[in-house]
């Protein structure tokens, strides 16, 4: 079952098609981190569903020192610039209306202002970094009141093993 092909199914239909053995669904995550989205695609979103009332969820959050997060964001934005983000934005803005929701994402707005000669390239990159940092802060603030989230510091050498252990214990 994939999200794209089964998006039109109701929550009940999606649940019935989902694998019943939750441990087997986790195998791709532990063996290949890049396939972790496969697990997400196997389970329907059941927030508003009646069948979701009796299902337990494990909420996992990842945290990082703010200064290290800032540096990581800066590096990621620089890499995206090197990998053609400006060219990609130029191509997209030539094909699509800039008022579309897909064109309002972090980075696209900033680069579009640069491409329209409203700001310099350096300002666009700095704005992009700032908006990414602000978004990360909003996520942290939003999740701060969620008491059920089990937080793991990604700077701990064993954080992935600890998450794996927590998930396996939760499923047993």
C-alpha positions in Angstrom: 0.0 0.0 0.0 1.4 3.4 -0.9 0.2 6.8 0.2 0.0 8.0 -3.4 -2.1 5.1 -4.7 -4.3 4.8 -1.7 -4.8 8.4 -0.7 -8.4 8.2 -1.9 -9.3 5.3 0.5 -11.1 6.0 3.7 -9.3 5.5 7.0 -11.1 2.2 7.5 -10.2 0.9 4.1 -6.6 2.0 4.5 -6.4 0.3 8.0 -7.8 -2.9 6.6 -5.1 -2.9 3.8 -2.3 -2.1 6.2 -0.1 -4.9 7.5 -1.2 -6.4 10.8 2.3 -7.3 11.9 3.7 -4.0 13.2 7.1 -5.5 13.8 7.6 -6.5 10.2 6.7 -2.9 9.1 9.7 -1.7 11.2 12.3 -3.9 9.4 12.9 -1.4 6.6 13.5 1.4 9.1 16.2 -0.4 11.0 17.9 -2.0 8.0 17.7 1.0 5.7 17.1 4.5 7.1 16.3 5.8 3.6 13.3 3.5 3.4 11.7 4.8 6.6 9.0 6.5 4.6 7.8 3.1 3.6 6.7 2.6 7.2 4.7 5.9 7.1 3.1 4.8 3.8 1.9 1.6 5.3 -0.2 3.2 8.1 -3.1 5.5 7.5 -3.6 8.8 9.3 -6.3 8.0 11.8 -6.6 11.2 13.8 -10.3 11.7 13.1 -11.2 8.1 12.7 -13.3 6.0 15.0 -10.8 3.1 14.7 -8.0 5.4 16.0 -9.5 5.6 19.5 -8.1 2.2 20.7 -4.7 2.5 19.1 -1.7 3.5 21.1 0.9 5.8 19.6 4.5 6.3 20.5 5.6 9.9 20.0 9.3 10.4 19.3 11.0 13.8 19.1 14.5 14.7 18.1 16.3 17.6 19.7 19.7 19.3 19.2 21.7 22.1 20.8 20.4 25.4 19.3 23.8 26.6 18.1 24.6 23.3 16.4 21.2 23.3 14.8 21.8 26.8 13.5 25.1 25.6 12.0 23.5 22.6 10.5 20.8 24.7 8.9 23.4 27.1 7.5 25.3 24.2 6.0 22.2 22.6 4.5 21.1 25.9 2.9 24.6 26.4 1.5 24.6 22.8 0.1 21.2 23.5 -1.5 22.5 26.6 -3.1 25.5 24.7 -4.5 23.2 21.9 -5.7 21.1 24.2 -7.8 18.4 25.7 -5.6 18.6 29.1 -7.5 18.3 27.4 -10.9 15.5 25.2 -9.6 13.6 28.3 -8.3 14.2 30.1 -11.6 12.8 27.1 -13.6 9.8 26.8 -11.3 8.9 30.5 -11.3 9.1 30.5 -15.1 6.5 27.6 -15.2 4.2 28.3 -12.3 2.4 31.2 -10.7 4.3 32.4 -7.6 1.0 32.7 -5.7 0.6 28.9 -5.6 1.1 27.4 -2.1 3.9 25.2 -3.4 5.8 28.3 -4.3 5.5 29.8 -0.9 7.9 27.3 0.8 10.8 28.4 2.9 13.7 29.2 0.5 11.6 29.6 -2.6 10.2 33.0 -1.5 13.6 34.2 -0.5 15.3 33.1 -3.8 12.4 34.5 -5.8 13.0 37.9 -4.3 16.6 37.6 -5.4 15.6 36.5 -8.9 13.3 39.5 -9.1 16.2 41.8 -8.1 14.4 42.9 -4.9 17.3 41.8 -2.7 20.9 40.6 -3.1 21.9 36.9 -3.3 23.5 37.2 0.2 20.3 38.7 1.6 18.3 35.9 0.1 20.5 33.3 1.6 20.6 35.0 5.0 16.8 35.3 4.9 16.4 31.7 3.9 18.6 30.6 6.9 16.7 32.9 9.2 13.3 31.5 8.1 14.6 27.9 8.5 15.7 28.7 12.1 12.4 30.4 12.9 10.5 27.4 11.5 12.6 25.0 13.7 11.8 27.3 16.7 8.1 27.2 16.0 8.2 23.4 15.8 10.0 23.3 19.2 7.5 25.7 20.7 4.5 23.8 19.2 5.7 20.5 20.6 6.8 21.8 24.0 3.4 21.1 25.6 3.2 17.6 24.2 4.0 15.5 27.3 3.7 12.2 25.6 6.7 12.9 23.3 9.8 10.9 24.2 12.7 13.2 23.3 16.1 12.0 22.1 19.2 14.2 21.6 20.7 13.5 18.2 24.1 14.5 19.6 24.1 11.4 21.8 26.2 8.7 20.1 23.6 6.0 20.8 20.4 8.0 20.1 19.3 5.8 17.2 19.9 2.6 19.2 17.9 4.1 22.1 15.0 5.0 19.8 15.0 1.5 18.3 14.9 0.0 21.8 12.1 2.3 22.8 10.0 1.3 19.7 10.6 -2.4 20.1 9.6 -2.2 23.8 6.5 -0.2 22.9 5.5 -2.8 20.3 5.8 -5.8 22.7 
